[in-house]
Amino acid sequence: MTQLITIELVELDQNLGTSPEDVIRHLASKVAATGRASEVEGLFADAFAREQKTATGIPGGIAIPHCRSAAVLEPTLAMARLNPKVDFGAKDGPADLIFFIAAPEGADQEHLKLLSKLARSLIKKDFTAALRAASSREEIVELVDGALADKPASHAAPASTDAVPDAAAAGAGASAARPKRLVAVTACPTGIAHTYMAADSLVAAAQEMGVDLQVETQGSSGAKPLDPAVIAAADAVIFAVDVDVRGKERFAGKPVINAPVKRGIDEPAKMVQEALAAADNPNARRVPHFGAEEQADNAAMEKGEHIGQKLKKALLTGVSYMIPFVAGGGLLIALGFLLGGYDITGVADKVVVENNFGNLPEGGLAIYLGAVMFKIGALSMGFLVPALAGYIAYAIADRPGIAPGFVAGAVAGFMGAGFLGGIVGGLLAGYMAHLIGTWQVPRWLRGLMPVVIIPLLASIFASGLMFLVLGGPIAGLTTALNSWLSGMTGASAVVLGIILGLMMCFDLGGPVNKVAYAFAVAGLSAGSATNQAPWQIMATVMAAGMVPPLAMALATVLDKKLFSLAERENGKAAWLLGASFISEGAIPFAAADPLRVIPASMVGGALTGALCMATGVTSQAPHGGIFVFFAIGNLIMFIVAILAGTVVSALAVIALKRWAVREPAATVETVPATV
């Protein structure tokens, strides 16, 4: 197996800059200089993007920046002992020991286990003391190799082959009483370092307190689930995670402490104490019984998210589940118009009921197939509001919220309240279902709560309010909004196009993008041959959303030197993603350079939006990009608008990358590598 660290990858007592960005860039350059990475910028971009998500500094003056990257050719460790220290975000101050872990995207399990073992060694004071006392690079390499070669320290994380000493045995004779039993799950986005360090820190803290703690590490080197019997016997559970817990339903009903994985490293003793307190508190927050999806709400409360953030998550969940109904339905309606013409709307019901392949209507097979496709599409589109409301409620109250949410959405549709009514109905149903779910009821009634009591009472409350109070006013507001949009012409339509274009390119599939898209999709069903404003809005949104990935792809062709090897590879895929209306194809570029990529994308998106609205381009399909050309009205201008926005954004990002350059970055590049 290739050696993970060599003397060429070690820096001792060097000044590598004043920020984590400087240090990471320098260490990335060392990795590339030894032939272990294909290029510096791609590796740096991936590592620094990971650093920006969660600071990698840990107590004890240590930092472990790490990443998976397509630029890495073989698993590698680069180490620096800094003078002066640099702040990597640890609570106890700046760090002088930096281990840069670079893993290929397809790293094998053996290498990943070694990398995670190194991370575990760094929480051992004798190991870090030896690193600080080392007088040569050779000694550093010897220490690291020794840590990797030794058998793992005994701990309770069953994600590895290590056995956890029983806390009671560790404190034999201290007490005859059964110790408290805890279980924990640790997980971080990369799954290389923090996952395992948090596990070891929690276990060490628990052992000092005489507590039996067993940990499941859900990391990159594999995960072995906790024994169900161990979970059943646990008094409480700790989730030290930055990602969703896999199989969270296994812990249903247990008192839970939920926090970011880094807190498991920084404050393991406090987390254990909080878990012990929760175990003795009958009112402590518990892992939900209704499934893992309710974790979003619990995690939000744990992390102190405000009501706006929770509301945003619920709305985006509703939109994401609604889109498949609308995408399929919209394309089928467009095919129906293609085969049967716009007049198919008035005869579709009669044709599909009275005719068949043996009894074709006047106009022949095309009219019959057009009617069938139009009707299937219309029925699918009919689920738009109920699905939106149902899954907003689902995001708030989990499965018990689905039925009252769908019912409230159906009522909103019946009342003519449209998607605005669906949003209001879903929120009412979700919050009422969530509230009822918190009621303390006798044990014999608990089984009926999620399937009978909650859906019944929440449906009565949400749908009753829609019928009796809210439906009429919201329907009036929806009618006024549709009338306003239908009347937009000239300059006002162009302004709307600019606004929609800016929104689509602002966060590339994020909340602002989704708001613009949901606005367009929700109004799609109101479009007709005499009212094409909703179709124009849909075309504007789709065209503008295609610009960012296409522009980044074009920019990588026009000036390759400005982009890393990884970005150039992403640019090849971005051609197809952009043509398909997948705005997320530009995310790798925006993540590496947001201050240049996003403004450039917005300029092109605004131009495309303005051109689409000014020339009356329409789309009866909610998705598909250029591949649904048959559903696009004024196709030539649709293509021209996209090309114009793409060229402008590509030239803008090239200009920004050439002339809007930060001086410190160039300075760091000139730091010579020590060999």
C-alpha positions in Angstrom: 0.0 0.0 0.0 1.3 3.5 -0.9 2.8 5.4 2.0 0.3 8.1 3.0 2.9 10.7 4.2 6.5 11.3 3.2 9.1 13.9 4.3 8.3 16.0 1.2 4.8 16.4 2.6 5.9 17.8 6.0 6.5 21.5 6.9 8.1 22.3 10.3 7.9 25.6 12.0 7.0 27.6 8.9 4.9 30.7 8.3 2.4 29.6 5.7 0.2 32.7 5.9 -2.4 34.2 8.2 -5.6 32.4 7.3 -6.9 28.8 6.8 -7.2 29.6 3.0 -3.4 30.4 2.9 -2.5 27.2 4.7 -4.8 24.9 2.7 -3.6 26.4 -0.6 0.1 25.8 0.4 -0.5 22.3 1.5 -2.5 21.5 -1.6 0.4 22.8 -3.7 2.7 20.4 -1.8 0.4 17.5 -2.5 0.4 18.4 -6.2 4.2 18.9 -6.3 4.7 15.3 -5.1 2.6 14.0 -8.0 -0.3 12.9 -5.7 -2.8 15.4 -7.2 -3.3 16.3 -10.8 -3.5 20.1 -10.1 -3.5 22.5 -7.2 -6.6 24.6 -7.8 -9.1 21.8 -8.0 -7.8 20.3 -4.8 -7.7 23.6 -3.0 -11.2 24.5 -4.1 -12.6 21.2 -2.8 -10.7 21.5 0.5 -11.6 25.1 1.1 -15.2 24.5 0.2 -15.3 21.8 2.9 -13.6 24.2 5.4 -16.3 26.8 4.7 -19.0 24.4 5.6 -17.6 23.5 9.0 -14.4 24.8 10.6 -11.9 22.0 11.1 -10.1 23.3 14.1 -10.4 21.2 17.3 -9.3 21.7 20.9 -5.6 21.4 21.6 -4.2 23.6 18.8 -5.0 21.1 16.0 -6.8 21.5 12.7 -7.6 18.8 10.2 -8.7 20.3 6.8 -9.8 17.5 4.6 -11.7 16.6 1.5 -12.5 14.2 -1.3 -11.4 15.5 -4.6 -11.3 14.4 -8.2 -7.9 16.1 -8.4 -6.4 13.6 -5.8 -4.6 10.7 -7.4 -3.8 8.7 -4.3 -4.7 9.1 -0.6 -2.3 11.6 1.0 -1.4 13.3 4.3 0.4 16.6 4.4 1.4 18.0 7.7 2.5 21.4 8.9 3.7 22.7 12.2 3.0 26.4 12.0 4.8 29.4 13.4 2.9 31.6 13.9 -0.4 29.7 14.6 -3.5 30.2 12.4 -7.1 30.3 13.6 -9.1 27.3 12.2 -12.2 28.0 14.3 -11.4 26.0 17.4 -12.9 27.4 20.6 -9.6 27.3 22.5 -7.7 29.4 19.9 -5.5 29.1 16.9 -3.8 25.9 15.7 -0.1 25.0 15.2 -0.5 21.4 14.1 -2.2 21.0 10.7 -2.9 17.7 9.1 -4.3 18.1 5.5 -6.1 14.9 4.5 -6.6 14.5 0.7 -8.6 11.5 -0.4 -9.6 10.6 -4.0 -13.3 10.4 -4.8 -13.0 6.6 -5.1 -10.6 5.9 -2.2 -10.6 2.3 -1.1 -11.8 1.2 2.3 -8.3 0.3 3.6 -6.9 3.8 3.0 -10.0 5.4 4.5 -9.6 3.4 7.6 -6.0 4.5 7.9 -7.0 8.1 7.5 -9.7 7.8 10.1 -7.3 6.1 12.5 -4.9 9.0 12.1 -7.7 11.4 13.0 -8.4 9.4 16.1 -4.8 9.5 17.1 -4.8 13.3 17.1 -7.1 13.5 20.1 -4.4 11.6 22.2 -2.3 14.1 24.1 0.9 12.0 24.1 0.8 11.7 20.3 0.3 15.5 19.7 3.0 16.2 22.3 5.4 14.0 20.4 4.5 15.8 17.1 5.3 19.2 18.8 8.6 17.9 20.2 9.8 16.3 16.9 13.0 17.9 15.6 12.9 16.7 12.0 10.6 15.8 9.2 11.8 12.2 9.3 10.7 12.0 13.0 7.2 13.3 12.1 6.8 10.7 9.4 8.0 8.0 11.8 5.4 9.1 14.4 2.6 9.1 11.9 3.5 5.8 10.5 3.6 4.4 14.0 0.2 5.7 14.8 -1.2 4.1 11.6 0.5 0.8 12.2 -0.6 0.3 15.8 -3.8 -1.5 16.7 -6.7 1.0 17.2 -7.2 2.1 20.7 -10.0 0.2 22.4 -13.3 2.1 22.2 -17.0 1.5 21.9 -17.6 2.4 18.3 -18.9 -0.7 16.5 -18.3 1.0 13.2 -14.8 -0.5 13.4 -13.4 -3.8 14.7 -12.5 -2.2 18.0 -14.2 -3.4 21.1 -15.5 -1.0 23.6 -14.6 -1.8 27.2 -17.6 -2.0 29.4 -17.9 1.1 31.5 -18.9 -1.0 34.4 -15.9 -3.2 34.1 -13.6 -0.1 33.7 -14.9 1.1 37.0 -15.1 -2.4 38.6 -15.7 -2.2 42.3 -16.7 1.5 42.2 -20.4 0.7 42.3 -22.6 -2.3 42.3 -25.4 -0.3 40.6 -26.0 -0.6 36.9 -24.4 2.4 35.2 -26.3 4.5 32.8 -26.2 3.3 29.2 -26.0 5.6 26.3 -25.8 5.1 22.5 -24.5 7.7 20.0 -24.2 8.2 16.3 -21.5 10.4 14.8 -21.4 11.5 11.1 -20.0 14.3 9.1 -20.3 15.2 5.4 -16.9 13.8 4.4 -16.8 10.9 6.8 -13.1 10.8 7.2 -12.0 12.7 10.3 -14.7 14.4 12.4 -16.9 11.3 12.5 -14.3 9.2 14.2 -12.8 11.9 16.4 -16.2 12.7 17.8 -16.8 9.0 18.5 -13.6 8.6 20.4 -14.0 11.9 22.3 -17.5 10.9 23.5 -16.4 7.4 24.5 -13.4 8.8 26.5 -15.6 11.3 28.3 -18.2 8.7 29.1 -15.6 6.3 30.5 -14.3 9.0 32.8 -17.8 9.4 34.1 -18.5 5.7 34.6 -21.0 5.6 31.8 -21.5 2.8 29.3 -21.5 4.5 25.8 -21.5 2.7 22.5 -21.1 4.6 19.2 -22.1 4.0 15.7 -19.8 5.9 13.3 -21.5 6.5 9.9 -18.4 7.4 8.0 -16.6 6.7 4.8 -14.7 3.6 6.0 -18.0 1.7 6.5 -20.5 1.5 9.3 -21.6 -1.4 11.5 -25.1 -0.7 12.9 -25.5 -0.9 16.7 -27.0 -4.1 18.0 -30.8 -3.6 18.4 -30.5 -5.0 21.9 -27.9 -2.3 22.8 -30.3 0.4 21.5 -33.2 -1.0 23.4 -31.2 -1.0 26.7 -30.0 2.5 26.2 -31.3 5.3 28.5 -30.7 8.1 25.9 -29.1 8.7 22.5 -26.6 11.3 21.3 -26.7 12.4 17.7 -23.4 14.3 16.9 -24.0 14.7 13.2 -23.9 17.2 10.3 -25.9 14.9 8.0 -29.0 12.8 8.3 -28.8 9.8 10.6 -29.3 6.6 8.6 -31.9 4.4 10.2 -33.0 7.0 12.7 -36.3 5.1 13.3 -34.3 2.5 15.3 -34.0 5.0 18.1 -37.7 6.0 18.2 -38.9 7.0 21.6 -35.4 7.5 23.2 -34.5 10.8 24.8 -32.1 12.5 22.4 -29.4 15.2 22.4 -28.8 16.5 18.8 -25.8 18.7 17.9 -23.2 19.2 15.2 -20.5 16.6 15.0 -17.8 19.2 16.0 -19.5 19.6 19.4 -18.8 15.9 20.0 -15.1 16.8 19.7 -15.2 20.2 21.5 -17.6 19.4 24.3 -17.9 15.6 24.7 -18.4 15.7 28.5 -21.2 18.3 28.3 -23.0 16.2 25.7 -22.8 13.1 27.9 -24.0 15.1 30.9 -26.9 16.5 28.8 -27.8 12.9 27.7 -27.8 11.7 31.3 -30.1 14.6 32.3 -32.4 13.8 29.4 -32.6 10.2 30.4 -34.0 11.3 33.8 -36.3 13.9 32.3 -39.8 12.6 31.3 -40.3 15.8 29.2 -37.0 15.6 27.3 -37.1 15.7 23.5 -37.3 12.3 22.0 -36.6 10.6 18.7 -40.0 10.7 16.9 -42.1 7.6 16.5 -43.5 8.6 13.2 -40.4 8.1 11.1 -37.1 9.6 10.3 -38.4 12.5 8.3 -39.6 14.4 11.4 -35.9 14.9 12.1 -35.9 18.1 10.2 -38.1 19.8 12.7 -36.3 18.4 15.7 -32.9 19.3 14.3 -34.1 22.8 13.5 -35.2 23.3 17.1 -32.0 21.9 18.4 -29.9 24.2 16.3 -32.0 27.3 17.3 -33.4 27.9 13.8 -36.0 30.7 13.7 -39.5 30.3 12.3 -38.6 31.7 8.9 -36.0 28.9 8.3 -38.5 26.2 9.4 -41.1 27.7 7.1 -38.7 27.8 4.2 -37.9 24.1 4.6 -41.6 23.2 4.7 -42.3 25.2 1.6 -39.4 23.7 -0.3 -40.4 20.2 0.6 -43.9 20.8 -0.7 -42.5 22.2 -4.0 -40.1 19.4 -4.5 -42.9 16.7 -4.1 -45.2 18.7 -6.3 -42.9 19.1 -9.2 -43.2 15.5 -10.6 -47.0 15.8 -10.8 -46.6 19.0 -12.7 -43.7 18.0 -14.9 -45.4 14.9 -16.3 -48.8 16.6 -16.5 -47.4 19.7 -18.3 -45.6 17.6 -20.9 -48.7 15.5 -21.6 -50.9 18.6 -22.0 -48.3 20.0 -24.4 -48.4 16.8 -26.4 -52.1 16.9 -26.4 -52.0 20.4 -27.9 -49.4 19.3 -30.4 -51.6 16.4 -31.7 -55.1 17.8 -31.2 -54.6 21.6 -31.4 -55.8 24.2 -28.8 -59.4 23.2 -29.4 -58.8 19.9 -27.7 -59.6 21.5 -24.3 -63.3 21.7 -25.2 -63.8 18.2 -26.5 -61.2 16.1 -24.6 -63.7 14.8 -22.0 -66.3 13.7 -24.6 -63.7 12.1 -26.8 -62.0 10.0 -24.2 -65.4 8.7 -22.9 -67.2 8.1 -26.2 -64.4 7.1 -28.5 -61.7 4.4 -28.7 -59.3 2.9 -31.3 -62.2 1.1 -32.9 -64.4 4.2 -33.0 -62.2 7.2 -33.7 -63.6 10.7 -33.4 -63.8 13.2 -36.3 -60.3 14.2 -37.0 -58.9 10.7 -36.6 -56.2 9.1 -34.5 -54.4 12.4 -33.8 -57.5 13.9 -32.2 -58.1 10.8 -30.1 -54.5 10.5 -28.8 -54.4 14.3 -28.3 -57.5 14.1 -26.1 -56.2 11.2 -24.1 -52.8 12.8 -23.5 -54.5 16.2 -22.6 -56.8 14.5 -20.2 -54.1 12.5 -18.4 -52.0 15.7 -18.2 -54.9 17.7 -16.8 -55.7 15.1 -14.2 -52.0 15.0 -13.2 -52.0 18.8 -13.0 -55.1 18.6 -10.8 -52.8 17.2 -8.0 -50.7 20.4 -8.0 -52.4 22.1 -5.1 -53.2 19.0 -3.0 -49.7 17.6 -3.4 -48.2 21.0 -2.5 -50.3 21.3 0.6 -50.0 17.6 1.6 -46.2 17.6 1.5 -45.9 21.0 3.2 -47.9 19.4 6.1 -45.7 16.3 5.8 -42.5 18.4 6.3 -44.0 19.8 9.5 -45.7 16.8 11.0 -44.4 13.8 9.1 -46.9 11.1 7.9 -49.8 12.1 10.1 -49.8 15.5 8.3 -50.2 14.0 4.8 -53.9 13.3 4.8 -55.1 16.6 6.4 -52.7 18.5 4.1 -54.0 16.8 0.9 -57.6 17.5 2.0 -56.9 21.1 2.8 -55.2 21.4 -0.7 -58.2 19.9 -2.3 -60.5 22.3 -0.6 -58.2 25.2 -1.7 -58.5 24.0 -5.3 -62.3 23.7 -5.0 -62.6 27.2 -3.6 -60.4 28.6 -6.4 -57.7 29.6 -4.0 -55.0 28.1 -6.2 -51.4 27.5 -5.0 -51.6 30.3 -2.4 -54.5 28.5 -0.8 -52.5 25.3 -1.0 -49.6 26.8 0.9 -51.9 28.2 3.6 -53.9 25.0 3.9 -50.7 22.9 4.1 -49.3 25.1 6.8 -52.5 25.0 8.9 -52.8 21.2 8.5 -49.1 20.6 9.3 -48.9 22.7 12.4 -52.2 21.4 13.7 -51.2 17.8 13.1 -47.8 18.5 14.8 -49.6 20.1 17.8 -52.0 17.2 18.2 -49.1 14.8 18.0 -47.6 16.3 21.2 -50.7 15.6 23.3 -50.2 13.2 26.1 -52.8 10.4 25.7 -53.4 7.0 27.4 -51.3 4.2 26.1 -54.3 2.4 24.6 -55.0 5.5 22.4 -51.5 6.0 21.1 -51.9 3.5 18.3 -54.9 5.4 16.9 -53.3 8.8 17.0 -51.3 8.8 13.7 -53.9 6.9 11.6 -57.2 8.2 13.0 -57.2 11.0 15.6 -54.5 13.3 14.1 -55.8 13.2 10.4 -59.4 13.6 11.6 -58.9 16.6 13.8 -56.3 18.3 11.7 -58.5 17.9 8.6 -61.5 19.4 10.4 -59.4 22.4 11.6 -57.5 23.2 8.4 -60.2 22.5 5.8 -62.9 24.0 8.0 -60.9 27.3 8.2 -60.4 27.2 4.4 -64.2 26.7 3.8 -65.5 29.1 6.4 -62.9 31.9 6.6 -59.8 31.9 4.4 -60.8 30.3 1.1 -62.9 33.2 -0.3 -60.3 36.0 0.4 -57.4 33.9 -0.9 -59.4 33.0 -4.1 -60.0 36.7 -4.6 -56.3 37.4 -4.2 -55.5 34.6 -6.7 -57.9 36.0 -9.3 -56.5 39.5 -8.9 -52.9 38.2 -9.3 -53.8 36.2 -12.4 -55.5 39.3 -13.9 -52.5 41.4 -13.2 -50.1 39.0 -14.8 -52.4 38.6 -17.9 -52.4 42.3 -18.3 -48.7 42.8 -18.2 -47.3 44.0 -21.5 -44.4 46.1 -22.8 -42.0 47.5 -20.2 -43.8 45.9 -17.2 -43.5 42.4 -18.8 -39.8 43.0 -19.4 -39.2 44.1 -15.8 -40.9 40.9 -14.6 -38.6 38.9 -16.9 -35.6 40.6 -15.4 -36.7 39.8 -11.9 -37.5 36.2 -12.7 -34.1 35.8 -14.4 -32.2 37.2 -11.5 -34.1 34.9 -9.1 -33.4 31.8 -11.1 -29.7 32.5 -11.2 -29.2 33.8 -7.7 -28.8 30.5 -5.8 -28.9 27.8 -8.6 -31.6 25.5 -7.3 -31.8 27.0 -3.8 -34.7 28.6 -2.1 -34.9 31.8 -4.3 -34.6 29.8 -7.5 -37.3 27.4 -6.2 -39.7 30.3 -5.4 -39.5 31.6 -8.9 -39.9 28.2 -10.4 -42.9 27.3 -8.1 -44.5 30.6 -9.0 -44.2 29.7 -12.7 -45.4 26.1 -12.3 -48.3 27.0 -10.1 -49.8 29.3 -12.7 -49.1 26.9 -15.6 -52.5 25.3 -15.5 -54.2 28.7 -15.9 -52.7 29.3 -19.3 -54.7 29.1 -22.5 -54.8 30.2 -26.1 -56.4 33.5 -24.9 -54.3 33.9 -21.7 -50.7 33.0 -22.5 -49.1 35.1 -19.7 -48.6 32.0 -17.4 -46.9 30.2 -20.4 -44.7 33.2 -20.9 -43.6 33.2 -17.3 -42.9 29.5 -17.5 -40.7 30.0 -20.6 -38.9 32.9 -19.0 -38.1 30.9 -15.9 -36.9 27.8 -17.8 -34.7 29.8 -20.2 -33.1 31.8 -17.5 -32.4 28.7 -15.4 -30.6 27.1 -18.4 -28.1 30.0 -18.6 -25.7 29.4 -15.7 -24.5 25.9 -16.5 -24.3 26.7 -20.2 -22.4 29.9 -19.5 -19.9 28.0 -17.3 -19.4 25.3 -19.9 -18.8 28.0 -22.6 -16.4 29.9 -20.3 -14.3 26.7 -19.8 -13.9 26.4 -23.5 -13.1 30.1 -24.2 -10.4 30.4 -21.5 -9.3 27.1 -20.1 -6.4 28.6 -18.1 -8.9 30.3 -15.7 -10.4 27.0 -14.6 -9.1 24.0 -12.7 -9.0 20.6 -14.3 -12.0 19.5 -12.2 -13.9 22.6 -13.4 -13.1 21.9 -17.0 -14.4 18.3 -16.6 -17.5 19.7 -14.9 -17.9 22.1 -17.8 -18.3 19.2 -20.2 -21.2 17.8 -18.2 -22.7 21.3 -17.8 -23.5 21.5 -21.6 -26.1 18.7 -21.2 -27.3 19.8 -17.8 -27.9 23.3 -19.0 -29.7 22.1 -22.1 -31.9 20.0 -19.9 -32.8 23.0 -17.6 -30.8 21.7 -14.6 -29.4 24.9 -13.0 -27.5 22.9 -10.4 -25.0 22.1 -13.2 -23.3 25.4 -12.3 -23.0 24.7 -8.6 -19.5 23.2 -8.7 -18.3 26.5 -10.2 -20.3 28.7 -7.8 -19.0 26.7 -4.8 -15.4 27.3 -5.8 -15.8 31.0 -6.7 -19.3 32.4 -5.7 -18.4 36.1 -5.8 -17.6 35.8 -9.5 -19.8 33.1 -10.8 -23.1 34.1 -9.3 -23.1 37.8 -10.3 -22.0 36.8 -13.8 -24.8 34.2 -14.0 -27.4 36.8 -12.8 -26.4 39.3 -15.5 -27.0 36.7 -18.3 -30.2 35.3 -16.6 -31.7 38.8 -16.4 -31.0 39.4 -20.1 -32.5 36.1 -21.1 -35.6 36.8 -18.9 -36.1 40.2 -20.4 -35.8 38.9 -24.0 -38.3 36.1 -23.4 -40.9 38.3 -21.9 -40.4 41.0 -24.5 -40.8 38.7 -27.5 -43.7 36.6 -26.0 -41.9 33.3 -25.8 -44.2 30.6 -24.2 -43.7 27.2 -22.7 -46.5 24.7 -21.9 -44.0 22.3 -20.4 -42.6 23.0 -16.9 -39.3 21.2 -17.4 -37.0 19.7 -20.0 -35.2 22.6 -21.5 -34.5 22.4 -25.2 -35.7 18.8 -25.3 -39.3 20.0 -25.0 -39.0 22.2 -28.1 -42.5 21.0 -29.3 -44.0 22.7 -26.2 -42.2 26.1 -26.9 -43.9 28.9 -28.6 -41.6 31.2 -30.6 -38.8 28.7 -30.4 -36.3 30.8 -32.4 -36.5 33.6 -29.8 -36.3 31.1 -27.0 -33.0 29.8 -28.4 -31.8 33.4 -29.2 -32.5 34.5 -25.6 -30.7 31.6 -24.1 -27.7 32.1 -26.4 -27.5 35.8 -25.6 -27.6 35.2 -21.8 -25.1 32.4 -22.1 -22.5 34.5 -24.0 -22.9 37.5 -21.7 -22.5 35.4 -18.5 -19.5 33.5 -19.9 -17.7 36.7 -20.9 -18.6 38.3 -17.5 -17.2 35.4 -15.5 -14.0 35.4 -17.6 -13.6 39.1 -17.1 -14.1 38.8 -13.4 -11.6 35.9 -13.1 -9.0 37.8 -15.1 -9.3 41.2 -13.4 -11.0 40.8 -10.1 -8.2 38.8 -8.5 -7.2 38.9 -4.8 -3.6 39.7 -4.1 -3.2 37.4 -1.1 -3.9 34.3 -3.2 -1.1 35.1 -5.6 1.3 35.7 -2.7 0.6 32.3 -1.2 1.3 30.6 -4.6 4.8 31.9 -4.5 5.7 30.2 -1.2 8.4 27.7 -2.1 7.9 24.0 -1.2 10.4 22.6 1.2 12.0 19.4 0.0 
